[in-house]
Amino acid sequence: MSKDTLLIGDMQEGSWYELFLLAQEDCMYQPENPVFFIRLQEMLQKHPEAVFKYVEFMEIAGGLNPPPSFGDSLAADDTSLPDTEVILRETLEAEEAIEQQRQKEQARSFSQTVEKAAAAMIEKIRMDRQAEAFLKPKKQRVENFLQLGAIAALIIIALSIVWVGRRSPQSQETSVAVATVAESINAKWGNMATPYEVGSWLYTSNEPIWLQEGLVKVRFDHGTEVILEAPCEFNFLSADKMKLDLGRLCAKVTPKGHGFTVEAPGCSIVDLGTEFGIIATVEGTSEAHVLDGQVELWEEKPSGRSQISYRLQKGQVGSFNRGGNVCIEKRFAQPMAFIREMPKENRISVPGKILDLADIVGGGNGFGTGRLDQAIDPETGEQLETYVHLGKNGTGIFALVAWSPYIDGVFTFGSSDNKIQINSSGYRHAFGLSHGRYYAPVLNVGNINRVDSIDPVVIQGVAYGSKEHPAISLHSDLGITFDLQALRNHNPLLRITRFEALCAINEYSSDPPKTIDAEYWIFLDNHLAERFIHYKYEPREIRLEIPDGTNFLTLVCTRGKSNYGDWSIFARPILVLEPR
């Protein structure tokens, strides 16, 4: 590539070094018309990743052709030459003073970076070639002196380009980049003309950022990582502080980020070396769940932070409640209420758009945090770590599920009582006579090898039991009720518009298809919305609109005429979410 054909937009890494050399020659031999130095500045702006290569190049160039030591090495008639070391120090001090006025923390970090780079280069030059300096002619000493000044100036300019690039284009006087978008999955930004992409800088601002759908991981300069889950409203206040107005996040703080703070409604959570999750609701309440380490919880008042703080240990929950008080809750932290790692596998769920009910059965929040093969005891409502073959007679009792805020309860059928309570409001429905016996718990289908026909779950040739293909196993004469209002509270500013599922009997067993059947019932509150008999190999798609204000969704399976093989499945059981 010739000098005249160096095109900035098309430049590859191999061409960078050629431009580095040409720019250096410009500064030394034709400073009145530094064409390639101007092109260098343009290239560094277009290719920020080239800045550090450029700094390395200048350090190497200084080591190969260093100038002499200053002071005694210059002849008497050279004393009028400027002292580059003084100029560099004064430039750095001036830059530091300006940046301290704008943003003290960022200015300090910038000036330290520049000073270390330049000082290291100068020291290397002095130490390596000090002895040779006195053997060179005076003219060569002067040229090397000027070269050092050019190199130091170029390093300052290069790092300054990075610094200016990290200023917000909207408000360079007040807004500073403090983090970057490290990962993004199905992200949809609600209030931005130009959405953030992976690698985008995130700036301090008082204006909130609205994540409407998906997941985003942001990484601060000190290494702290925060996963934000839609719907979510947040903004960045400084290099060590952000604000969560609505939604939920999970933060993993590095040792360098010690003291990282999140402001939430009514309180501030200050890191003491930890991992924590925060939920901020539309009602103005907030919760802090300590997943590892410890945090301090401070009450925030209109007049400022109070003098009272609470120290929370791993497993504790602190909150700002509806009574306007900050307190430590008498319940355990819920790790599965938060997305703690960005998912690597495909999932049916999308925060802010699609909620997976099978994941909730598995102890999750509906967006992939639950465990496959986790189950619920239909008699007690207790959590079972894995599938258990039961084979019991039902009691017909509605059991509350205390460990999940999203499940109202579960129930079995008695052999004599045909009116069964199906939700916590006390409503009882007459299902008719039932066998009353059940063989399995309510299950988030997974991949554990079992001795019965439920493993694997296959419908229309598709294997279910993953987060991409989820399913709820609801063996005959069982029911489960989901709390839709609790789901709305934890998915603020969203409507639950529709329930969708593929209702089927597991096709894996070798029983004759037409002799296996089951009856499906779907309730919205106390209203029977769907009822049908289903036969094996004849799955039925359900798309049920959910009116605003509906509190409960109840799924029930009862025994058909065959009285065997009726392993009933709700495959792909999802709630469709839309903005209000």
Buried (B, 14 or more C-beta within 10 A) or exposed (E): EEEEEBEBEEBEEEBBEBBBEBBBBBBBEEEEEBEBBEBBBBBBBEBBEBBEBBBEBBBEBBEEBBBBBBEEBBEEEEEEBEBBBEEBBEBBEEBBEEBBEBBEBBBEBBBEBBBEBBBEBBEBBBEEBBEEBEEBEEEBBBBBBBBBBBBBBBBBBBBBBBBEBBBBEEEEEBBBBBBBBBBBBBBBBBEEEEEBEEEBBBBBBEEBBBBBBBBBBBBBBBEBBBBBBBBBBBBBBBBBBBBBBBBBBBBBBBEEBBBBBBBBBBBBBBBBBBBBBBBBBBEBBBBBBBBBBBBBBBBBEEEEBEEEBBBBEBEBBBBBBEEEEBBBBEBEBBBBBBBBEBBEEEBBBBBBBBBBBBBBBBBBBBBBBBBBBBBBBBBEBBBBEBBEEBEEBBBBBBBEBEBBBBBBBBBBBBBEBBEBBBBBEEBBBEBEEBBBBBBBBBBBBBEBEBEEBBBBBBBEEEBBBBBEBBBBBBBBBBBBBBBBEBBBBBBBBBBBEBBBBBBBBBBBBEBEBEBBBBBBBBBBBBEEBBEEEBBBEEBBEBEEEBEEEBBBBBBBBBBBEBEEBBBBBBBBBBBBBEEE
